[in-house]
């Protein structure tokens, strides 16, 4: 009978056995990365910062002479400002809100007649309370204006002569106002609600930073 004797030496671990712990560690890191990515996607998007777009009313027309698409969205506003220095030159803007080609319909709107300046009394108040130099128009369905191309008519009344010029203002729906349909409360409650996603994100980041070194240590032990 032939006996086989052990030499007492052990063959080195194969390539697959050597890299198995490393693969397990990489897999754990990937899981944490995916979890963090999903958490970031879960944070609700907030509405954009509203802005006021200035349109200057001048002797020779408006500047700029219209607003193209991609500049304004819902909840932005148009700020009309009369800078015509001629005496008693007043301006206003008519807005075709319903898009029927008319500017004085039931659903249409207009700014007040805007003066180049308003006289003040000895107390610093306007002598004529109806005098206005500027006016703000909200671009939003809540104000009767739907997203799209809005026709507007600039009128100038000077020396009993009326001149008109048309221009177009375009605005689109705000695609980031995903929180608009959520229940509303007081300002304190709304502020607290906005802070909650940020708090969750910070806690998760702290957890990942804490767990990652432990996972790496366990990988090395294996």
Secondary structure by P-SEA (a helix, b strand, c coil): cbbbbbccccccccccccaaaaaaaaaaaaaaaaaaaaaaaacbbbbcbbbbbbbbbccccccccccccccccccbbbbbbbccccccbbbbbbbcccccccccccccccccccccbbbbcccccccccccccbbbbbbcccccccccbbbbbbbbbcccbbbbbbbbbbbbccccccccccccccaaaaaaaaaaaaaaaaaaaaaaaaaaaaaaaaaaac
